[in-house]
């Protein structure tokens, strides 16, 4: 058994239960509150926009002070407190302000917890995916239960579910053991110096393009299925199927990471993501195609994310661990997701399903970039 396995796994279970509520169903809630497609796209992008700066701030603070677990606990507590305001706001700008405040603190949590997990695993860090898979289980549970419930209950259930989960998540952080604080490093490489490294630039560009390609999926997939006549319960099952595929991938990820180069895994993940969006954009009327496309979530998220975490751990380990994870979060889940969600919101009413063709092109571009330019030594120990 890996050290602290169940405590670490419990955190991921709860964290991604929040995500399994927020990503598939927050758009439906906003639609029920009367927001337009463009407004929904922008509001769904807010948590990712705050990732452009927030993770780097929290990463710098955690690396500088060595109090990483305090940053995680404080960020989660503040996020839960700010989210209460969502029940009292009215209008686009007020909702945007609440989501910005909530996500500024919530974004302090995951990137720094990845560092805690990898440090606690020690020389078993290549088995990170076996801990992270419980996050996928949490996502599945949330998306299935809430999807089934929303066939019978109003969408106002969504914010209440999120609030409860945020407080449970904070309780989970209290069970994580604190690592001995690192001595603050007086001399360190600056963020700008990191960004000048070509291997870092290429990697971050690939992370951006992968998450950009998920824009129409994370923002409008449930709404798209609803327009095709697919029930919310069935939509939840499709979401869950994708994450089941991700879980199965995580089970074999340690072998893949020791058997293939990180460059090869990144390229294959991006190519399969491109195929996934192409299928959803052109053949979504066929349930068998939707099912197959959801199985490709194992690549577009599962293998790409696990490989990216391994890449960051290798290149930013030690004194820059928090900042390295923050850079990945900022450029990928921050900038990439935010731009993808915003553009899909602006284009959805005009392009509809054709937005997925743009997503397919973005993932293909990322695959070509990784194949041509990512040549750093990438075979893990």
C-alpha positions in Angstrom: 0.0 0.0 0.0 1.3 3.5 -0.9 1.8 5.9 2.0 -1.4 7.8 3.0 -3.2 6.2 0.0 -6.8 6.6 1.3 -6.3 10.1 2.7 -4.9 11.3 -0.6 -7.5 9.4 -2.6 -10.3 10.8 -0.4 -9.3 14.4 -1.3 -9.3 13.6 -5.0 -12.7 11.9 -4.7 -14.2 15.0 -3.2 -12.4 17.5 -5.3 -13.6 16.0 -8.6 -17.1 15.4 -7.2 -17.2 19.3 -7.1 -15.9 19.3 -10.7 -18.4 16.6 -11.7 -21.1 18.9 -10.5 -19.7 22.2 -11.8 -18.6 21.3 -15.3 -21.6 19.3 -16.7 -24.4 21.1 -14.9 -23.4 24.7 -14.1 -24.2 25.7 -17.6 -27.7 24.2 -17.3 -28.2 26.1 -14.0 -27.1 29.4 -15.7 -29.4 28.7 -18.6 -32.2 28.2 -16.1 -31.4 31.5 -14.5 -31.9 33.2 -17.9 -28.3 33.8 -19.1 -27.6 33.9 -22.8 -25.2 31.4 -24.6 -22.5 34.1 -24.8 -22.9 34.9 -21.1 -22.8 31.3 -20.2 -19.6 30.8 -22.1 -18.0 33.7 -20.3 -19.2 32.7 -16.9 -18.0 29.1 -17.4 -14.7 30.6 -18.4 -14.3 32.7 -15.2 -12.8 29.8 -13.1 -10.3 29.2 -15.8 -9.5 32.9 -16.3 -8.5 33.1 -12.6 -6.1 30.2 -13.2 -4.0 32.5 -15.4 -2.6 34.1 -12.2 -4.0 32.5 -9.1 -2.1 29.2 -9.2 1.2 31.0 -9.8 0.6 33.3 -6.8 -0.3 30.3 -4.6 2.5 28.2 -6.0 5.0 31.0 -5.3 3.7 31.5 -1.8 3.8 27.7 -1.0 7.3 27.3 -2.4 8.5 30.4 -0.6 7.1 29.6 2.8 7.1 25.8 2.7 3.5 25.9 4.2 1.9 24.2 1.3 -0.8 22.4 3.3 -1.9 25.7 4.9 -2.3 27.2 1.5 -4.5 24.3 0.4 -6.7 24.4 3.5 -7.0 28.2 3.5 -7.8 28.3 -0.2 -10.5 25.7 0.2 -12.1 27.3 3.2 -12.2 30.7 1.5 -13.7 29.2 -1.6 -16.5 27.6 0.4 -17.2 30.8 2.2 -17.3 33.0 -1.0 -19.5 30.5 -2.8 -22.3 31.1 -0.3 -22.8 34.4 -2.1 -24.1 32.7 -5.2 -27.5 32.4 -3.6 -27.8 36.1 -3.1 -26.7 37.6 -6.4 -28.7 38.6 -9.4 -27.5 39.5 -12.9 -24.5 38.8 -15.1 -21.9 41.0 -13.4 -22.8 40.0 -9.9 -22.6 36.3 -10.8 -19.2 37.0 -12.6 -17.8 38.6 -9.4 -18.9 35.7 -7.2 -17.4 33.1 -9.5 -14.2 35.1 -9.8 -13.8 35.3 -6.0 -14.7 31.7 -5.5 -12.4 30.4 -8.2 -9.5 32.6 -7.1 -9.3 30.7 -3.8 -10.4 27.3 -5.2 -7.6 27.4 -7.7 -5.1 27.5 -4.8 -6.0 23.9 -4.1 -5.3 21.3 -6.8 -1.9 22.3 -8.2 -0.4 22.5 -4.7 -2.1 19.2 -3.7 -0.5 17.5 -6.7 2.9 18.5 -5.1 1.8 17.2 -1.7 0.7 13.9 -3.3 3.9 13.4 -5.3 6.1 14.3 -2.2 4.2 11.8 0.0 4.5 9.1 -2.6 8.2 9.6 -2.7 10.0 7.1 -4.9 6.6 5.7 -5.9 5.6 8.9 -7.7 5.1 7.0 -11.0 2.0 5.5 -9.3 0.4 8.9 -9.0 -2.4 7.7 -11.4 -3.5 5.0 -8.9 -4.3 7.8 -6.4 -5.7 10.2 -8.9 -8.2 7.7 -10.3 -10.3 8.2 -7.2 -10.9 11.7 -8.5 -12.4 10.2 -11.6 -14.6 8.0 -9.4 -15.8 11.1 -7.6 -16.6 12.7 -10.9 -18.6 9.6 -12.0 -20.6 9.5 -8.8 -21.5 13.2 -9.0 -22.3 13.3 -12.7 -24.5 10.1 -12.5 -26.4 11.0 -9.3 -27.0 14.6 -10.2 -27.9 13.8 -13.8 -30.5 11.4 -12.7 -31.8 13.8 -10.0 -32.1 16.6 -12.5 -34.6 14.6 -14.6 -37.0 15.0 -11.7 -35.8 18.0 -9.6 -35.1 21.6 -10.6 -31.7 22.8 -11.7 -31.5 25.0 -8.5 -30.3 21.8 -6.9 -26.9 22.3 -8.5 -25.5 25.2 -6.4 -26.7 23.5 -3.2 -24.8 20.4 -4.2 -21.7 22.4 -4.9 -21.8 24.1 -1.5 -22.1 20.9 0.4 -19.3 19.3 -1.5 -17.0 22.3 -1.0 -17.4 22.0 2.8 -16.8 18.2 2.7 -13.6 18.9 0.6 -12.3 21.3 3.2 -12.8 18.6 5.9 -10.8 16.2 3.7 -7.8 18.6 3.7 -7.7 18.4 7.5 -6.9 14.7 7.4 -3.8 15.2 5.2 -0.5 15.0 7.2 1.7 18.1 6.9 5.2 17.6 5.4 8.2 19.1 7.3 8.4 22.7 5.9 11.3 23.2 3.5 13.8 25.9 4.3 13.0 28.9 2.1 15.4 29.1 -0.9 17.2 32.4 -1.1 18.4 32.0 -4.7 16.0 30.6 -7.3 15.3 30.7 -11.0 12.7 33.3 -11.8 9.4 32.5 -13.5 10.6 34.5 -16.6 13.7 32.3 -16.8 11.6 29.2 -16.7 9.4 30.5 -19.5 12.4 31.1 -21.7 13.2 27.4 -21.8 12.1 26.0 -25.2 11.0 22.6 -23.8 8.8 24.5 -21.3 7.3 26.7 -24.0 6.4 23.7 -26.2 4.9 21.8 -23.4 2.8 24.7 -22.2 1.6 25.4 -25.8 0.5 21.7 -26.0 -1.3 22.0 -22.7 -3.0 25.2 -23.8 -4.2 23.6 -27.1 -5.4 20.4 -25.4 -7.6 22.4 -23.0 -8.6 24.9 -25.6 -10.0 22.0 -27.6 -12.2 21.0 -24.7 -14.0 24.4 -24.8 -17.2 23.3 -26.6 -17.3 20.0 -24.6 -17.0 21.4 -21.1 -19.3 24.4 -21.9 -22.1 23.1 -24.2 -21.9 19.3 -24.3 -24.9 18.7 -22.0 -26.9 21.5 -23.7 -25.9 20.0 -27.1 -27.2 16.6 -26.0 -30.3 18.2 -24.7 -31.0 19.8 -28.1 -30.5 16.3 -29.7 -33.3 15.0 -27.5 -31.1 13.1 -25.1 -32.3 13.1 -21.5 -30.2 14.6 -18.7 -29.9 11.2 -17.1 -28.5 9.8 -20.4 -26.2 12.8 -20.7 -24.9 12.1 -17.2 -24.3 8.5 -18.2 -22.3 9.7 -21.2 -20.2 12.0 -19.0 -19.7 9.2 -16.6 -18.7 6.8 -19.3 -15.9 9.1 -20.4 -14.6 9.2 -16.8 -14.9 5.4 -16.4 -12.6 5.1 -19.5 -10.2 7.6 -17.7 -10.2 5.4 -14.6 -9.3 2.3 -16.6 -6.5 4.2 -18.2 -5.2 5.4 -14.9 -4.9 1.7 -13.8 -2.4 1.0 -16.5 -0.8 4.4 -16.6 2.2 3.4 -14.4 3.2 0.8 -17.1 2.7 3.2 -19.9 4.9 5.8 -18.2 7.7 3.3 -17.8 7.3 1.8 -21.2 6.9 4.9 -23.5 8.5 8.3 -23.7 6.4 11.2 -22.4 6.7 12.8 -25.9 5.0 9.8 -27.5 2.2 9.7 -24.9 1.5 13.4 -25.4 1.4 13.1 -29.2 -1.0 10.1 -29.1 -3.2 11.8 -26.5 -3.6 14.9 -28.7 -4.3 12.9 -31.9 -7.0 10.8 -30.2 -8.5 14.0 -28.8 -8.7 15.4 -32.3 -10.5 12.3 -33.4 -12.9 12.6 -30.5 -14.0 16.2 -31.3 -14.3 15.3 -35.0 -16.7 12.5 -34.2 -18.8 14.6 -31.8 -19.0 17.4 -34.3 -20.1 15.3 -37.2 -21.9 12.1 -36.1 -23.5 13.0 -32.7 -26.9 11.8 -33.9 -25.6 8.2 -33.6 -25.5 7.0 -30.0 -22.8 4.4 -30.8 -20.5 7.2 -32.0 -21.1 9.3 -28.9 -20.3 6.2 -26.8 -17.0 5.7 -28.6 -16.1 9.4 -28.5 -16.6 9.3 -24.7 -14.2 6.4 -24.4 -11.6 8.6 -26.0 -11.8 10.7 -22.8 -9.2 8.2 -21.6 -6.8 9.9 -24.0 -7.9 13.5 -24.2 -7.9 13.9 -20.4 -6.6 10.7 -18.7 -3.3 9.9 -20.5 -2.5 13.5 -21.3 -3.0 14.7 -17.7 -1.0 11.9 -16.1 1.8 12.4 -18.6 1.8 16.1 -18.1 2.0 15.7 -14.3 5.0 13.3 -14.8 6.6 15.9 -17.2 6.2 18.7 -14.7 7.4 16.6 -11.8 10.6 15.7 -13.7 11.4 19.2 -15.0 10.2 21.3 -12.0 10.9 19.0 -9.0 12.3 20.3 -5.7 12.3 24.0 -5.1 10.1 24.8 -8.1 7.6 22.0 -7.7 4.7 24.3 -6.8 5.4 26.8 -9.5 5.8 24.1 -12.1 2.4 22.6 -11.3 1.0 26.2 -11.3 2.4 26.9 -14.7 0.8 23.8 -16.1 -2.5 24.7 -14.4 -2.4 28.3 -15.7 -1.6 27.7 -19.3 -3.6 24.5 -19.7 -6.7 24.5 -17.4 -6.5 28.3 -17.1 -5.7 30.0 -20.4 -6.6 27.1 -22.6 -9.9 26.3 -21.0 -10.8 30.0 -20.6 -10.2 30.9 -24.2 -11.9 27.7 -25.4 -15.0 28.2 -23.3 -15.2 31.9 -24.1 -14.9 31.4 -27.9 -17.3 28.5 -27.9 -19.8 30.7 -26.1 -19.4 33.5 -28.7 -19.6 31.0 -31.6 -22.2 28.5 -30.4 -25.3 30.2 -31.6 -23.8 30.6 -35.1 -21.7 27.5 -35.5 -23.3 25.0 -33.1 -21.7 21.5 -33.5 -19.2 22.9 -36.0 -17.4 24.4 -33.0 -16.1 20.8 -32.4 -14.3 20.9 -35.8 -12.3 23.9 -34.6 -11.6 21.9 -31.4 -10.4 19.0 -33.5 -8.0 21.3 -35.4 -6.6 22.7 -32.2 -5.8 19.3 -30.8 -4.2 18.2 -34.1 -2.0 21.3 -34.1 -0.9 20.4 -30.6 0.0 16.9 -31.7 2.1 18.2 -34.6 3.8 20.7 -32.3 4.7 18.0 -29.7 5.9 15.6 -32.4 8.1 18.2 -34.1 9.5 20.3 -31.2 9.3 18.4 -27.9 12.7 16.7 -27.9 13.8 16.9 -24.2 14.8 13.6 -22.5 11.5 12.2 -21.5 11.7 8.5 -20.6 10.9 8.3 -16.8 13.0 6.4 -14.3 
